[in-house]
Structures are given as structure tokens and as C-alpha cells.
Amino acid sequence: DKVNDDEHCQTVSTEEQRSEISEALMAMEDWLYEDEAIHANVSLLNDKLRSLQDLVVPIRRRAWELEQRELLPEIIEKVKEYVNSTLTYVENNMTWVDAKELEGVKNLTTQFEAWYANVTEQQKEKPLTEEPAYGVGQVKSLLHKMQTEAQRLTKI
């Protein structure tokens, strides 16, 4: 029901995929009343569950990514502001910090911006029913690295 009722799940799945899930669920329900199911071992039940998960999990993951992707611009902006203000503070108040250290953090920011522009452009070209061009976790990981490196400069 989650796949059929959830707006994001509907957006990132095709009618055929939702139909396939419904059919698999009905077949599973029918199977549960058969003798085989009544006497099934854990391994067989796990296999049946895994077959359903193989259909549902990719859709749920894409729906979650779609929902979370909407929050990224604000997060990115906050991290960039933090990194830039930290760089400015270090440049103005911590003159003993080597210019190569500052340049390293600036390069991380530049590399992130180029990467993010590239993957967001790729994502625009992809149908939402396919795996995303990038994951929210990737973005957050790169942002965390930028933030951590900027913070490290203040401890030199």
C-alpha cells in the first residue's frame, strides 16, 4: 500500500512496477494459505520476503532520495557559509596557518561545486523511475569532509 499511496513512490515508479508489486503481494497472500507455506522453513520464508523486497526497496529508496534531495540546497548553503566564514576567520586571525592548508579547503569546495553541478545536471536528464545520478548520502559525506577540514584549520 505504501508504494501505491505514497506520492513520492508513485512519482519514482511506473504503473507496471506498481502492478508487478501488487501481483506479487496477491500471489504471496494466496501462497500463505497453501500447505507449502504452512510447513515452510525460515529459509523459504526469507526467500519469499526477499523476492518482495527486491521489487519494493528500489522504489522506496528512490522515493526517499527524491524527498531528501529537496532539502539539499539549504544544507549545502549552510555548509558553504560555514566553510567560507571559517576560511575568512583563519586568513584574518590565524596568520601562521600555511597557505597550502587554506588552498586545500578551497579546492575541496571548488571540487564539490563542480561535482554537484555535474550530477544535478545528470539527474535532470534521468527519468525519476531510474536510479538517481547521485545519492543524498554522497552529498552529505562530501559536505561533512569540507566542514571537517575547515574546522581542522582552526585547530592548527
C-alpha positions as CSV (number, residue, x, y, z in Angstrom):
1,D,0.0,0.0,0.0
2,K,2.9,2.4,0.8
3,V,4.0,2.2,-2.9
4,N,0.5,2.9,-4.2
5,D,-0.4,5.5,-1.7
6,D,2.8,7.5,-1.3
7,E,3.1,10.4,-3.7
8,H,6.9,10.1,-3.9
9,C,6.7,6.3,-4.5
10,Q,4.2,6.9,-7.3
11,T,6.5,9.6,-8.9
12,V,9.5,7.3,-8.9
13,S,7.8,4.1,-10.2
14,T,5.9,3.1,-13.2
15,E,2.5,1.7,-13.4
16,E,4.0,-1.6,-14.5
17,Q,6.2,-1.7,-11.4
18,R,3.4,-1.0,-9.1
19,S,1.3,-3.6,-10.8
20,E,4.1,-6.2,-10.5
21,I,4.3,-5.5,-6.8
22,S,0.5,-5.8,-6.4
23,E,0.5,-9.1,-8.3
24,A,3.5,-10.4,-6.2
25,L,1.7,-9.5,-3.0
26,M,-1.5,-11.2,-4.1
27,A,0.4,-14.3,-5.1
28,M,2.2,-14.2,-1.7
29,E,-1.1,-13.9,0.1
30,D,-2.5,-16.9,-1.9
31,W,0.6,-18.9,-1.2
32,L,0.4,-18.2,2.6
33,Y,-2.8,-20.3,2.6
34,E,-1.2,-23.3,0.9
35,D,0.3,-26.3,2.6
36,E,3.7,-25.4,1.4
37,A,3.6,-22.1,3.3
38,I,2.2,-23.7,6.5
39,H,5.1,-26.1,6.6
40,A,7.7,-23.7,5.2
41,N,11.0,-23.3,6.9
42,V,12.7,-20.0,7.7
43,S,14.9,-20.1,4.7
44,L,11.9,-20.4,2.3
45,L,10.0,-17.6,4.1
46,N,13.1,-15.4,3.9
47,D,13.4,-16.1,0.2
48,K,9.8,-15.1,-0.4
49,L,10.3,-12.0,1.6
50,R,13.5,-11.1,-0.3
51,S,11.7,-11.5,-3.6
52,L,9.1,-8.9,-2.5
53,Q,11.8,-6.6,-1.1
54,D,13.7,-6.8,-4.4
55,L,10.6,-5.2,-6.0
56,V,9.8,-2.7,-3.3
57,V,13.1,-1.5,-1.9
58,P,14.4,0.2,-5.0
59,I,11.2,2.2,-5.3
60,R,11.2,3.2,-1.6
61,R,14.9,4.2,-1.9
62,R,14.3,6.4,-4.9
63,A,11.3,8.0,-3.2
64,W,13.4,8.7,-0.1
65,E,16.1,10.2,-2.2
66,L,13.6,12.4,-4.1
67,E,12.2,13.6,-0.8
68,Q,15.6,14.3,0.8
69,R,17.0,15.9,-2.4
70,E,14.6,18.8,-1.9
71,L,16.4,19.6,1.4
72,L,19.9,19.7,0.0
73,P,20.1,23.3,-1.3
74,E,19.6,24.7,2.2
75,I,22.1,22.2,3.7
76,I,24.7,23.0,1.0
77,E,24.3,26.7,1.5
78,K,24.7,26.4,5.3
79,V,27.9,24.3,5.0
80,K,29.3,26.6,2.3
81,E,28.7,29.7,4.5
82,Y,30.4,27.9,7.4
83,V,33.4,26.9,5.3
84,N,33.7,30.4,3.8
85,S,33.4,32.2,7.1
86,T,35.9,29.8,8.7
87,L,38.4,30.4,5.9
88,T,38.0,34.2,6.3
89,Y,38.5,33.9,10.0
90,V,41.6,31.8,9.6
91,E,43.1,34.0,6.9
92,N,42.5,37.2,9.0
93,N,43.3,35.9,12.5
94,M,45.5,32.8,12.2
95,T,48.3,34.0,10.0
96,W,50.5,31.1,11.0
97,V,48.3,28.7,9.1
98,D,50.1,27.7,5.9
99,A,48.5,28.9,2.6
100,K,48.6,25.3,1.3
101,E,46.2,24.3,4.1
102,L,43.8,27.1,3.2
103,E,44.1,26.2,-0.5
104,G,43.3,22.6,0.2
105,V,40.0,23.5,1.8
106,K,39.2,25.9,-1.0
107,N,39.9,23.2,-3.5
108,L,37.5,20.8,-1.7
109,T,34.8,23.4,-2.0
110,T,35.5,24.0,-5.7
111,Q,35.6,20.3,-6.4
112,F,32.4,19.8,-4.6
113,E,30.6,22.6,-6.5
114,A,31.8,21.2,-9.9
115,W,30.8,17.6,-8.9
116,Y,27.4,18.7,-7.6
117,A,26.7,20.8,-10.7
118,N,27.6,17.8,-12.9
119,V,25.4,15.3,-11.0
120,T,22.4,17.6,-10.7
121,E,22.6,18.1,-14.4
122,Q,22.8,14.4,-15.0
123,Q,19.8,13.9,-12.6
124,K,17.7,16.4,-14.6
125,E,18.2,14.2,-17.7
126,K,17.3,10.9,-15.9
127,P,13.7,9.8,-15.5
128,L,12.8,9.6,-11.8
129,T,11.9,5.9,-12.3
130,E,15.6,5.1,-12.7
131,E,18.3,5.0,-10.1
132,P,19.4,8.6,-9.2
133,A,22.6,10.0,-10.6
134,Y,23.7,10.7,-7.0
135,G,22.7,9.9,-3.5
136,V,21.9,12.3,-0.7
137,G,24.4,10.4,1.4
138,Q,27.2,11.1,-1.1
139,V,26.4,14.8,-0.9
140,K,26.3,14.9,2.9
141,S,29.5,12.9,3.1
142,L,31.3,15.4,0.9
143,L,29.9,18.3,2.8
144,H,31.0,16.8,6.0
145,K,34.5,16.4,4.7
146,M,34.5,20.1,3.7
147,Q,33.2,21.2,7.1
148,T,35.6,19.0,9.0
149,E,38.6,20.2,7.0
150,A,37.6,23.8,7.5
151,Q,37.2,23.2,11.2
152,R,40.6,21.5,11.4
153,L,42.2,24.7,10.2
154,T,41.0,26.4,13.4
155,K,42.9,23.9,15.5
156,I,46.3,24.3,13.8
